Amino acid sequence: MNRRVLNCGYVPLVDSAPLIIAHELGFAAEEGLELNLMRQPSWSALRDMLGLGHLDAAQMLSPLPVAMTMGLGGLSAQIDTLMGLSANGTVFGVSKQLSHTLAPIEFGDPKSLLTQLEARGPRTLRVGVPFPFSMHRLLLSYWTASAPNLVVESVTVPPPRMAEAVAEGHVDAFWVGEPWGSDIVSRGVGDIAMAGSHVWGFAPEKVLAARHDWTENNPETAQKLMRAIYQASRWLDLEQNKPLAVEILGRSEHLNLAHEVIEPAVTGMLTLSAGAAPTHVSQFLMFHDHAVSFPWRSQAAWIAKQLGADAAGIALAMTCCRTDLYRKYLGPIGADLPGASEKVEGAMNEMTAVASVRGQMILAPDAFFDGNTFDFSADRAE
């Protein structure tokens, strides 16, 4: 059978797994597609490749389709978020040099950590983030906004180079996706202090993105791609498949890293400091469970709000999330569909059953560290 070849971009992170697994285990082939996985050196390179039409689809930082559609950050293009690829999966940590100046802090306590960092005085805290329009940077800004005396400078560092930036003293701290936080720990140059989920319990991290014109001109191919990724994501969240997932991701043509560096993200067992016993982090990285793949319009609204958008900008951002295509293309293959395409973000402190087509949808805790919530409808109506 002739397969349609799709050029799909990715940055070598564990949360590129749905694309890699769809290719390696034949989920794409079953849909008549061949995914030409094109590894990108940075998020700016991936953004430009997709925006200029050199890629058909891509793994993307969740804020990037919103930023590009709003005309922020240089290259403007109307970008669709077809579905979510992952939730959470990032870590915040500090260099060994900075760690030695701080009192011991319980892992995952963002308020105490913030108090300590603020107590350092007027010295600027340089934090490495992978891209200005990333969930890492938005969570950093949201978290540190409650410490007005803390001066923070975000420094853009491609994820594979984060360890060098920490080791060479270019940054004091880092917020990065796995496996690059574990890479920093394994090199003995930094310690992990918290996961991104400690700031927002269920943050959309990576999405499957495509140019709007491509989506509209290739509906059948978009449908096949989304179905393949959906099946791969479901496979990834099954416990018995995690060892094989680690083996596949570690291959030279994908992440090209040792299994012990990749495994923490897949299992949620993070080593926080060199030589320490692993610590289990609940909900560390998810690909499918709890409606990870549904492109919630309210999450796009939160992103737009953090980027400084007004009501019109928030409304525009919400159009990026193609809930219509998700419902049309994935409902027939068994995807449970929520009764609404928006929700109040940060309102759930425990597992919560919500109205859905199949009546089986349970959403995971999504609380913000400060106890606040975000009502998309209130902000859109300003």
ZIQUIVEN-V610642 format. One record per residue. N is the residue number from 1. PSI is psi in whole degrees, 0 to 359 (* if undefined). OMEGA is omega in radians with two decimals (* if undefined). D_FIRST is the distance of its C-alpha to the first C-alpha in whole Angstrom. Layout:
n=N psi=PSI omega=OMEGA d_first=D_FIRST
n=N psi=PSI omega=OMEGA d_first=D_FIRST
//
This chain:
n=1 psi=133 omega=3.06 d_first=0
n=2 psi=131 omega=-3.14 d_first=4
n=3 psi=144 omega=3.07 d_first=6
n=4 psi=128 omega=-3.13 d_first=10
n=5 psi=129 omega=3.07 d_first=12
n=6 psi=129 omega=3.04 d_first=16
n=7 psi=115 omega=-3.07 d_first=19
n=8 psi=123 omega=-3.12 d_first=21
n=9 psi=149 omega=3.06 d_first=24
n=10 psi=157 omega=3.01 d_first=26
n=11 psi=138 omega=-3.00 d_first=30
n=12 psi=86 omega=3.08 d_first=30
n=13 psi=159 omega=-3.14 d_first=32
n=14 psi=327 omega=-3.09 d_first=31
n=15 psi=9 omega=2.90 d_first=30
n=16 psi=1 omega=-3.02 d_first=27
n=17 psi=319 omega=-3.12 d_first=26
n=18 psi=321 omega=3.09 d_first=23
n=19 psi=315 omega=-3.09 d_first=21
n=20 psi=315 omega=-3.14 d_first=21
n=21 psi=321 omega=3.09 d_first=21
n=22 psi=323 omega=3.12 d_first=18
n=23 psi=310 omega=-2.98 d_first=16
n=24 psi=324 omega=-3.06 d_first=18
n=25 psi=8 omega=2.96 d_first=17
n=26 psi=8 omega=3.11 d_first=14
n=27 psi=323 omega=3.09 d_first=15
n=28 psi=317 omega=-3.13 d_first=13
n=29 psi=323 omega=3.11 d_first=10
n=30 psi=336 omega=3.13 d_first=10
n=31 psi=4 omega=-3.13 d_first=11
n=32 psi=24 omega=-3.13 d_first=8
n=33 psi=151 omega=2.95 d_first=10
n=34 psi=118 omega=-3.12 d_first=11
n=35 psi=115 omega=3.03 d_first=15
n=36 psi=95 omega=-3.04 d_first=17
n=37 psi=119 omega=-3.05 d_first=20
n=38 psi=104 omega=-3.10 d_first=23
n=39 psi=133 omega=-3.10 d_first=26
n=40 psi=144 omega=-3.08 d_first=29
n=41 psi=341 omega=-3.08 d_first=33
n=42 psi=166 omega=3.12 d_first=35
n=43 psi=328 omega=3.10 d_first=34
n=44 psi=321 omega=3.10 d_first=36
n=45 psi=317 omega=3.13 d_first=33
n=46 psi=316 omega=3.11 d_first=30
n=47 psi=313 omega=-3.10 d_first=32
n=48 psi=320 omega=-3.14 d_first=32
n=49 psi=319 omega=3.12 d_first=29
n=50 psi=314 omega=-3.08 d_first=28
n=51 psi=328 omega=-3.12 d_first=30
n=52 psi=1 omega=3.04 d_first=30
n=53 psi=11 omega=3.12 d_first=26
n=54 psi=346 omega=3.04 d_first=25
n=55 psi=145 omega=3.05 d_first=23
n=56 psi=321 omega=-3.13 d_first=21
n=57 psi=167 omega=-3.09 d_first=22
n=58 psi=151 omega=2.82 d_first=25
n=59 psi=132 omega=-3.07 d_first=27
n=60 psi=147 omega=2.96 d_first=30
n=61 psi=134 omega=-3.02 d_first=34
n=62 psi=328 omega=3.11 d_first=34
n=63 psi=346 omega=-2.97 d_first=37
n=64 psi=317 omega=3.06 d_first=35
n=65 psi=322 omega=3.11 d_first=34
n=66 psi=312 omega=-3.11 d_first=37
n=67 psi=315 omega=-3.12 d_first=39
n=68 psi=319 omega=-3.14 d_first=37
n=69 psi=328 omega=3.11 d_first=37
n=70 psi=356 omega=3.11 d_first=40
n=71 psi=27 omega=-3.13 d_first=41
n=72 psi=146 omega=2.97 d_first=42
n=73 psi=21 omega=3.04 d_first=42
n=74 psi=277 omega=-3.06 d_first=41
n=75 psi=116 omega=3.13 d_first=38
n=76 psi=140 omega=3.07 d_first=37
n=77 psi=151 omega=3.09 d_first=34
n=78 psi=113 omega=-3.03 d_first=33
n=79 psi=135 omega=3.09 d_first=31
n=80 psi=135 omega=2.89 d_first=29
n=81 psi=106 omega=-3.08 d_first=29
n=82 psi=323 omega=-3.13 d_first=26
n=83 psi=164 omega=3.05 d_first=27
n=84 psi=146 omega=3.05 d_first=29
n=85 psi=329 omega=-3.10 d_first=28
n=86 psi=157 omega=2.99 d_first=31
n=87 psi=143 omega=-3.14 d_first=35
n=88 psi=208 omega=3.11 d_first=38
n=89 psi=8 omega=3.14 d_first=37
n=90 psi=161 omega=3.12 d_first=40
n=91 psi=150 omega=2.97 d_first=43
n=92 psi=135 omega=3.11 d_first=46
n=93 psi=176 omega=-3.10 d_first=49
n=94 psi=156 omega=3.09 d_first=52
n=95 psi=158 omega=3.09 d_first=52
n=96 psi=322 omega=-3.14 d_first=55
n=97 psi=315 omega=3.12 d_first=57
n=98 psi=322 omega=-3.12 d_first=57
n=99 psi=323 omega=-3.11 d_first=57
n=100 psi=344 omega=-3.14 d_first=60
n=101 psi=355 omega=-3.11 d_first=62
n=102 psi=147 omega=3.02 d_first=61
n=103 psi=156 omega=3.12 d_first=62
n=104 psi=133 omega=-3.13 d_first=60
n=105 psi=136 omega=3.10 d_first=58
n=106 psi=134 omega=3.12 d_first=56
n=107 psi=136 omega=3.06 d_first=52
n=108 psi=24 omega=3.11 d_first=51
n=109 psi=83 omega=-3.02 d_first=54
n=110 psi=329 omega=-3.12 d_first=53
n=111 psi=314 omega=3.12 d_first=56
n=112 psi=320 omega=3.12 d_first=58
n=113 psi=318 omega=3.13 d_first=56
n=114 psi=320 omega=3.11 d_first=57
n=115 psi=317 omega=3.14 d_first=61
n=116 psi=317 omega=-3.13 d_first=61
n=117 psi=323 omega=3.13 d_first=59
n=118 psi=328 omega=-3.11 d_first=61
n=119 psi=351 omega=3.11 d_first=64
n=120 psi=347 omega=3.13 d_first=63
n=121 psi=201 omega=-2.98 d_first=65
n=122 psi=359 omega=-3.13 d_first=64
n=123 psi=136 omega=-3.14 d_first=62
n=124 psi=135 omega=3.05 d_first=59
n=125 psi=112 omega=3.14 d_first=56
n=126 psi=118 omega=-3.06 d_first=53
n=127 psi=123 omega=3.08 d_first=50
n=128 psi=127 omega=3.05 d_first=46
n=129 psi=154 omega=-3.05 d_first=43
n=130 psi=339 omega=-3.08 d_first=40
n=131 psi=148 omega=3.12 d_first=40
n=132 psi=323 omega=-3.13 d_first=43
n=133 psi=67 omega=-3.14 d_first=40
n=134 psi=156 omega=3.06 d_first=39
n=135 psi=328 omega=3.09 d_first=40
n=136 psi=310 omega=-3.08 d_first=42
n=137 psi=323 omega=3.13 d_first=44
n=138 psi=319 omega=3.09 d_first=45
n=139 psi=322 omega=3.08 d_first=45
n=140 psi=313 omega=-3.13 d_first=48
n=141 psi=318 omega=3.14 d_first=50
n=142 psi=315 omega=-3.11 d_first=50
n=143 psi=311 omega=-3.04 d_first=51
n=144 psi=350 omega=3.12 d_first=54
n=145 psi=337 omega=-3.14 d_first=55
n=146 psi=5 omega=3.06 d_first=57
n=147 psi=78 omega=-3.00 d_first=59
n=148 psi=340 omega=-3.13 d_first=61
n=149 psi=358 omega=3.12 d_first=62
n=150 psi=121 omega=3.13 d_first=59
n=151 psi=119 omega=-3.07 d_first=58
n=152 psi=133 omega=3.01 d_first=55
n=153 psi=118 omega=3.09 d_first=53
n=154 psi=132 omega=-3.08 d_first=49
n=155 psi=123 omega=-3.11 d_first=48
n=156 psi=123 omega=-3.14 d_first=44
n=157 psi=123 omega=3.06 d_first=42
n=158 psi=138 omega=-3.05 d_first=39
n=159 psi=315 omega=-3.12 d_first=38
n=160 psi=347 omega=-3.12 d_first=38
n=161 psi=7 omega=-3.07 d_first=41
n=162 psi=320 omega=-3.13 d_first=43
n=163 psi=319 omega=3.11 d_first=44
n=164 psi=320 omega=3.13 d_first=46
n=165 psi=321 omega=3.11 d_first=47
n=166 psi=313 omega=-3.09 d_first=49
n=167 psi=324 omega=-3.09 d_first=50
n=168 psi=1 omega=3.07 d_first=52
n=169 psi=14 omega=3.11 d_first=53
n=170 psi=334 omega=3.08 d_first=52
n=171 psi=153 omega=3.11 d_first=51
n=172 psi=335 omega=-3.08 d_first=53
n=173 psi=172 omega=-3.07 d_first=50
n=174 psi=147 omega=2.97 d_first=47
n=175 psi=111 omega=-2.96 d_first=44
n=176 psi=156 omega=3.07 d_first=41
n=177 psi=154 omega=3.09 d_first=38
n=178 psi=147 omega=0.30 d_first=37
n=179 psi=13 omega=-2.94 d_first=37
n=180 psi=339 omega=2.98 d_first=39
n=181 psi=316 omega=3.09 d_first=42
n=182 psi=328 omega=3.07 d_first=42
n=183 psi=318 omega=3.11 d_first=41
n=184 psi=316 omega=3.13 d_first=45
n=185 psi=315 omega=-3.09 d_first=46
n=186 psi=333 omega=3.10 d_first=45
n=187 psi=353 omega=3.10 d_first=47
n=188 psi=24 omega=-3.09 d_first=50
n=189 psi=355 omega=-3.14 d_first=50
n=190 psi=167 omega=3.13 d_first=50
n=191 psi=147 omega=3.07 d_first=50
n=192 psi=129 omega=-3.10 d_first=48
n=193 psi=331 omega=3.11 d_first=50
n=194 psi=165 omega=3.02 d_first=48
n=195 psi=158 omega=3.09 d_first=45
n=196 psi=330 omega=-3.13 d_first=43
n=197 psi=345 omega=3.07 d_first=43
n=198 psi=344 omega=3.07 d_first=47
n=199 psi=316 omega=3.02 d_first=47
n=200 psi=118 omega=-2.98 d_first=45
n=201 psi=334 omega=-3.08 d_first=44
n=202 psi=72 omega=-3.08 d_first=40
n=203 psi=131 omega=3.05 d_first=39
n=204 psi=124 omega=-3.03 d_first=36
n=205 psi=298 omega=3.12 d_first=35
n=206 psi=151 omega=-3.14 d_first=31
n=207 psi=161 omega=2.98 d_first=29
n=208 psi=118 omega=-3.03 d_first=26
n=209 psi=152 omega=3.06 d_first=27
n=210 psi=156 omega=3.05 d_first=25
n=211 psi=144 omega=-3.10 d_first=27
n=212 psi=320 omega=-3.12 d_first=28
n=213 psi=324 omega=3.09 d_first=27
n=214 psi=315 omega=3.14 d_first=24
n=215 psi=316 omega=-3.09 d_first=24
n=216 psi=327 omega=-3.09 d_first=25
n=217 psi=348 omega=-3.09 d_first=23
n=218 psi=58 omega=-3.04 d_first=19
n=219 psi=320 omega=-3.11 d_first=20
n=220 psi=319 omega=3.13 d_first=17
n=221 psi=320 omega=3.09 d_first=15
n=222 psi=319 omega=3.11 d_first=19
n=223 psi=313 omega=-3.13 d_first=18
n=224 psi=319 omega=3.13 d_first=15
n=225 psi=315 omega=-3.12 d_first=17
n=226 psi=322 omega=3.12 d_first=20
n=227 psi=319 omega=3.13 d_first=18
n=228 psi=316 omega=-3.13 d_first=17
n=229 psi=322 omega=3.11 d_first=20
n=230 psi=314 omega=-3.13 d_first=22
n=231 psi=321 omega=3.11 d_first=21
n=232 psi=319 omega=-3.14 d_first=21
n=233 psi=319 omega=3.10 d_first=25
n=234 psi=319 omega=3.10 d_first=26
n=235 psi=320 omega=-3.07 d_first=25
n=236 psi=329 omega=-3.09 d_first=27
n=237 psi=4 omega=3.03 d_first=30
n=238 psi=126 omega=-3.00 d_first=30
n=239 psi=320 omega=-3.06 d_first=33
n=240 psi=346 omega=-3.10 d_first=31
n=241 psi=353 omega=-3.02 d_first=28
n=242 psi=318 omega=3.10 d_first=30
n=243 psi=317 omega=3.12 d_first=31
n=244 psi=323 omega=3.11 d_first=27
n=245 psi=316 omega=3.13 d_first=27
n=246 psi=317 omega=-3.13 d_first=30
n=247 psi=316 omega=-3.11 d_first=29
n=248 psi=315 omega=-3.11 d_first=25
n=249 psi=327 omega=-3.08 d_first=27
n=250 psi=351 omega=-3.09 d_first=30
n=251 psi=154 omega=-3.02 d_first=27
n=252 psi=328 omega=-3.10 d_first=28
n=253 psi=355 omega=-3.13 d_first=25
n=254 psi=264 omega=3.14 d_first=26
n=255 psi=333 omega=3.10 d_first=30
n=256 psi=50 omega=3.13 d_first=31
n=257 psi=158 omega=3.11 d_first=34
n=258 psi=149 omega=-3.10 d_first=36
n=259 psi=322 omega=-3.07 d_first=35
n=260 psi=343 omega=3.07 d_first=38
n=261 psi=329 omega=-3.12 d_first=38
n=262 psi=323 omega=-3.00 d_first=35
n=263 psi=322 omega=-3.10 d_first=36
n=264 psi=318 omega=-3.13 d_first=38
n=265 psi=321 omega=-3.08 d_first=36
n=266 psi=323 omega=-3.09 d_first=34
n=267 psi=344 omega=-3.06 d_first=37
n=268 psi=12 omega=3.13 d_first=39
n=269 psi=97 omega=-3.05 d_first=42
n=270 psi=136 omega=2.96 d_first=43
n=271 psi=117 omega=-2.99 d_first=46
n=272 psi=332 omega=-3.13 d_first=48
n=273 psi=147 omega=-3.09 d_first=50
n=274 psi=127 omega=3.11 d_first=50
n=275 psi=350 omega=-3.12 d_first=51
n=276 psi=157 omega=3.06 d_first=51
n=277 psi=146 omega=3.14 d_first=50
n=278 psi=149 omega=3.10 d_first=47
n=279 psi=133 omega=3.13 d_first=47
n=280 psi=132 omega=3.12 d_first=45
n=281 psi=114 omega=-3.14 d_first=44
n=282 psi=141 omega=3.12 d_first=43
n=283 psi=35 omega=-3.04 d_first=40
n=284 psi=309 omega=-3.14 d_first=39
n=285 psi=124 omega=-3.12 d_first=35
n=286 psi=144 omega=-3.12 d_first=33
n=287 psi=332 omega=-3.00 d_first=30
n=288 psi=312 omega=-3.02 d_first=29
n=289 psi=150 omega=3.06 d_first=33
n=290 psi=35 omega=3.05 d_first=35
n=291 psi=37 omega=3.07 d_first=33
n=292 psi=319 omega=-2.98 d_first=32
n=293 psi=350 omega=-3.14 d_first=29
n=294 psi=129 omega=-3.08 d_first=31
n=295 psi=80 omega=-3.06 d_first=32
n=296 psi=125 omega=-3.14 d_first=36
n=297 psi=331 omega=3.12 d_first=37
n=298 psi=331 omega=3.07 d_first=41
n=299 psi=322 omega=3.05 d_first=39
n=300 psi=324 omega=3.10 d_first=38
n=301 psi=318 omega=3.09 d_first=42
n=302 psi=316 omega=3.12 d_first=44
n=303 psi=313 omega=-3.13 d_first=42
n=304 psi=321 omega=3.12 d_first=43
n=305 psi=317 omega=3.13 d_first=46
n=306 psi=334 omega=3.12 d_first=47
n=307 psi=3 omega=3.06 d_first=46
n=308 psi=17 omega=-3.09 d_first=49
n=309 psi=150 omega=2.99 d_first=47
n=310 psi=188 omega=-3.09 d_first=49
n=311 psi=320 omega=3.13 d_first=49
n=312 psi=320 omega=3.12 d_first=47
n=313 psi=321 omega=3.10 d_first=45
n=314 psi=318 omega=3.11 d_first=44
n=315 psi=320 omega=3.10 d_first=43
n=316 psi=317 omega=-3.13 d_first=40
n=317 psi=322 omega=-3.10 d_first=39
n=318 psi=335 omega=3.11 d_first=38
n=319 psi=343 omega=3.11 d_first=36
n=320 psi=327 omega=-3.05 d_first=34
n=321 psi=111 omega=-3.04 d_first=32
n=322 psi=66 omega=3.09 d_first=30
n=323 psi=332 omega=3.12 d_first=31
n=324 psi=316 omega=3.14 d_first=30
n=325 psi=322 omega=3.10 d_first=26
n=326 psi=313 omega=-3.14 d_first=26
n=327 psi=318 omega=-3.08 d_first=28
n=328 psi=318 omega=-3.01 d_first=26
n=329 psi=328 omega=-3.01 d_first=22
n=330 psi=339 omega=3.06 d_first=23
n=331 psi=315 omega=-3.11 d_first=26
n=332 psi=341 omega=3.13 d_first=24
n=333 psi=12 omega=2.99 d_first=22
n=334 psi=0 omega=3.12 d_first=26
n=335 psi=129 omega=3.06 d_first=27
n=336 psi=138 omega=-3.02 d_first=31
n=337 psi=127 omega=-3.13 d_first=32
n=338 psi=155 omega=-3.13 d_first=36
n=339 psi=335 omega=3.11 d_first=38
n=340 psi=159 omega=3.14 d_first=39
n=341 psi=1 omega=3.09 d_first=37
n=342 psi=159 omega=3.07 d_first=40
n=343 psi=165 omega=3.03 d_first=42
n=344 psi=119 omega=-3.09 d_first=46
n=345 psi=137 omega=3.11 d_first=45
n=346 psi=8 omega=-3.02 d_first=47
n=347 psi=350 omega=-3.03 d_first=48
n=348 psi=123 omega=3.10 d_first=47
n=349 psi=357 omega=3.13 d_first=49
n=350 psi=171 omega=3.09 d_first=47
n=351 psi=132 omega=-3.01 d_first=44
n=352 psi=125 omega=3.05 d_first=44
n=353 psi=135 omega=3.13 d_first=42
n=354 psi=161 omega=-3.14 d_first=41
n=355 psi=134 omega=3.13 d_first=40
n=356 psi=167 omega=-3.07 d_first=37
n=357 psi=316 omega=-3.10 d_first=35
n=358 psi=354 omega=3.12 d_first=34
n=359 psi=24 omega=-3.08 d_first=38
n=360 psi=10 omega=-3.02 d_first=36
n=361 psi=123 omega=3.06 d_first=36
n=362 psi=119 omega=-3.14 d_first=39
n=363 psi=146 omega=-3.10 d_first=39
n=364 psi=161 omega=3.08 d_first=41
n=365 psi=136 omega=-3.09 d_first=44
n=366 psi=26 omega=-3.03 d_first=44
n=367 psi=146 omega=2.95 d_first=47
n=368 psi=152 omega=-3.05 d_first=49
n=369 psi=332 omega=-3.08 d_first=51
n=370 psi=3 omega=3.11 d_first=54
n=371 psi=359 omega=3.13 d_first=53
n=372 psi=164 omega=3.04 d_first=53
n=373 psi=164 omega=3.10 d_first=50
n=374 psi=115 omega=3.10 d_first=48
n=375 psi=106 omega=-3.08 d_first=48
n=376 psi=323 omega=-3.05 d_first=46
n=377 psi=323 omega=3.14 d_first=48
n=378 psi=318 omega=-3.11 d_first=51
n=379 psi=327 omega=-3.14 d_first=50
n=380 psi=334 omega=-3.06 d_first=48
n=381 psi=359 omega=-3.12 d_first=51
n=382 psi=* omega=* d_first=53
//
